[in-house]
Amino acid sequence: MTHPQSRVHDLLELRDPHAALRVAPAGPDVPPDWVSQALSTFPWVVVRRAPTVRAAGQTWLPVGVRGATRAQRFAAYVPRTAVVRVRTPESLPDRLAGLDQGRVLDIPVLSALPAAAAVLRRFALTWGPVGAVGYELATGAPTAHRASDLDLALRVPKPVARERARELADALAALPVHVDALLETGRGAVALTEYAESRGRVMLRGVTGPRLVIDPWQPEAGAS
């Protein structure tokens, strides 16, 4: 089953990923050897922030392949028809109970997830873990480690007051792990801490690249 509108950070399980994977235009002609090994073990990719492509009668989704080390990241495209399962960041916190609980206690970002969830419930936000924690929860691959940050995507289609953002940033900063949260506005993403602390322009990460904007929800107003 495919997902009609896959969004940035969604994790996609692929049918025959080796046949489906197409390298990104600016990338190498062929994937590095580690990509095949990674997909053989865990046939999952992450939707990255780039435009979709229409070619050969297919809609191609921009994705990233994650390897065993931080240096192993590979940008590629896959056809939407190759996707057999989608796990959104929002669906992942409930999967924590399915991990080995000894490992959860041993990895700070995993054991801190319930406390992060409690904070975000107070702020009534739609959210989910991304990065190493999100990938591990989605796939079962042991990607998080003791020094990992807790990366979060916060879905905020409506503007958030900066005072409210500062309150949220302070609450997340009180957690026992470092939290890197992105406000996903629907027009791109801005770092929560940057938005909370800035009185001027902030860096909005969009599908065509980053740009400085005054309002991340209306980036055309005063963008540069």
PEURBEL-V541896 format. One record per run of one state. SS is the DSSP state (a for helix, b for strand, c for the rest). FROM is the first residue (numbers start at 0). TO is the last residue. If there is no record, write none. Layout:
BEGIN
ss->(SS & SS)
from->(FROM & FROM)
to->(TO & TO)
END
This chain:
BEGIN
ss->(c & b & c & a & c & b & c & a & c & b & c & b & c & b & c & b & a & b & c & a & c & a & c & a & c & a & c & a & c & b & c & a & c & b & c & a & c & b & c & b & a & c & b & c & b & c)
from->(0 & 10 & 14 & 16 & 20 & 21 & 23 & 32 & 41 & 43 & 47 & 52 & 55 & 57 & 66 & 72 & 79 & 82 & 87 & 88 & 91 & 92 & 98 & 100 & 106 & 107 & 111 & 112 & 122 & 125 & 129 & 130 & 139 & 149 & 155 & 161 & 173 & 178 & 184 & 188 & 191 & 197 & 201 & 206 & 208 & 213)
to->(9 & 13 & 15 & 19 & 20 & 22 & 31 & 40 & 42 & 46 & 51 & 54 & 56 & 65 & 71 & 78 & 81 & 86 & 87 & 90 & 91 & 97 & 99 & 105 & 106 & 110 & 111 & 121 & 124 & 128 & 129 & 138 & 148 & 154 & 160 & 172 & 177 & 183 & 187 & 190 & 196 & 200 & 205 & 207 & 212 & 223)
END
